[in-house]
Amino acid sequence: MKNFFKITFASLLAFIIGSILLLFIGMGIIGAIVASGDKPVTVKNNSVLEITLNKEIMDRGSDNPMDGFDFMKMKPQPKLGLDNILECIEKAKADDKIKGIYLNVSDISSSFGGYAVAQEIRTKLKEFKTSGKFIVAYNNMGFSQKAYYLASVSDSIFINPLGNIWFTGMGGEMTFYKNFLKKIGVEAQVVRVGKYKSATEPYFLEKMSEASREQNLAYTSAMWNQMAVGIAQERDITVEAFNKLTNELAVRKPQHALDYKLIDGIIYEDEMEAKLKDLVGIKSSKKLNTIGIDKYTKAPNVNKKYSKDKIAVVYATGAIGFEQSSTAIGPELAQTIREARKDTTVKAIVLRINSPGGSALISDIIWREVDLARQTKPVIASMGNVAASGGYYIACAADTIVADPNTITGSIGIYGLFFSGEDLIKNKLGLTTDPIGTHKFSSFGGGYPIPFMPFSSRKFNEQERQILQEFLNDGYDTFLSRVATGRHKTVEEIHEVAQGRVWNAIDAQKSGLVDVLGGLETAIAIAKEKAGIDEYRLTSLPKEKDPFQALIDDFTGNVKMQILKSELGVNYQYYEKTKDIMNMGGVQARIPYQIDLY
């Protein structure tokens, strides 16, 4: 027994000492990463800026060296920010050490298809070409349509002999859950305003309504046309010829693309490196110096000037709900806008929106602060991939609304989505409920007997449904009046282009919902002009958390996410979609759905 206690005590002591050592080692590693994150990068002579978009592109990058820390691999996985990409391209244009850009891109990942992000980067690359420096594109894997659209701005495009390159046109697919819900004993109860407000259709229909199909085809066609025109201009073919190739699926392999002059060569990676050395003007025996976006972001910008005057870029990214994070919009965003309004050094605000909408209540709270800010200084809304429904709600009070030609916007409407689990609860699970109440509507809509599941014990009765409809009608009227005031139009004029209709930005401009077509930099230029300032510096809001605090806050969530991703693999997307469905209940001002465009 004495030996047992000795061994147990020794094992416990060893465990405690080992844990303390691991903690100090871990903190040392983290501290080293944080310290290294502040060190400037030196760019070598005759370098090439390599743009590899192999991560999801967010609107905003992070200065936090611990951003996206992977606890499974014990190293950071920083986000790829559109702001960083644009800044690097601008910096490279005037950097004598950067001789050109190498686009190593097979696909572009971003929210809602990412076509607006691709357009913004493409526009910036066209601007870079005015410097006289080269842009070449190559990828071993080949090019998706979206990646090719970006690459088409290059001086030359090359592809691996076995790389993939197909042109199929733009399509999408929706999933409908009505029959699935019926099988498990759940029925969607829908109340909505606007014939195009089709967010709830997947839960009570088996296919798209005609109104939904009409709007989806309209905005996808507009986006495809934008892409086809851009490719045709750069590759010196007609739009009709390119569409004919696409309709016949005439391009299915690299040789086809070369035959139709859509690429300039079929080569291997070592041959691409040799071409880059030749373009830079170095001998084949010399090492090619390339630098990526992540490192070049940290390189000094000699043209950057300090100014006390600031333009605040306020990032509104994600669904609108009750919690604020880097990927979700909460009521804290209203506080951020209020602080920017009261800051006398902030001369203008650019509200960068990438949101499908969400809570009608939180949208209105944020709208109020945008409206107040507009009364004291210029407020410019800049729309990313999507700024629809609640995303448009928070933009409509701005002085000027700027949207990329491929932005998905509009969806001015409101809906209520509730799930009745009466059949599931009573007939499949064998549960019964017995309500009590002091008044007639004390048990409005029934209770929720299944923990963590948004399934009520019964359906709404006719009177309850009528009350809900009146509530949503009032919400829609408020939405219309907010937009009408901001757009300087009548409520009737806005209603004509509202009713939940989703618009491509080009058509939205024709309808008066958008003022200017352009990206984030266009919005900043307008803000500068309206503020009447010559020199300024940008400040990004909301402020980022302290690196160590962010690490502690994210620990549980990141570990959980990494484990789920590791276990579920490609099926992780279905877990995410299931969570999204669970969050769509209640009264929402939200775009119909995320239709996967390809």
Buried (B, 14 or more C-beta within 10 A) or exposed (E): EEEEEEEEEEEEEEEEEEEEEEEEEEEEEBEEBBEEBEEEEEBEEBBBBBBBBEBEBBBBBBBBBBBBBEBEEEEBEBBBBBBBBBBBBBBBBEBEBBBBBBBBBBBBBBBBBBBBBBBBBBBBBEBBBEEEBBBBBBBBBBBBBBBBBBBBBBBBBBBBEEBBBBBEBBEBEBEBBBEEBEEEBBBBBBBBBBBBBBBBBBBBBEEBEEBBEEBBEBBBEBBBBBBBEBBBEBBEBEBEEBBEBBEEEEBEBBBBBBEBEBBBBBBBEEBBBBBBBEBBEBEEEEEBBBBBBBBBBBBEEEEEEEEEBBBBBBBBBBBBBEEBBBEBBBBBBBBBBBBBBEBEEBBBBBBBBBBBBBBBBBBBBBBBBBBBBBEEBBBBBBBBBBBBBBBBBBBBBBBBBBBBBBBBBBBBBBBBBBBBBBBBBBEEEEEEBEEEEEEEEEBBBBEBBBEEBBBBBBBBEEEBBEBBBEBBEEBBBBBBEBBBBBBEBEBEBBBEBBBBBBBBBBBBBEBBBBBBBBBBBBBBBBBBEBBEBEEBEBBBBBEBBEBBEBBEEBEEEBEEBBEBBEEEEEEBEEBEEEEEBEBBBBBBBBBBBBBEBE
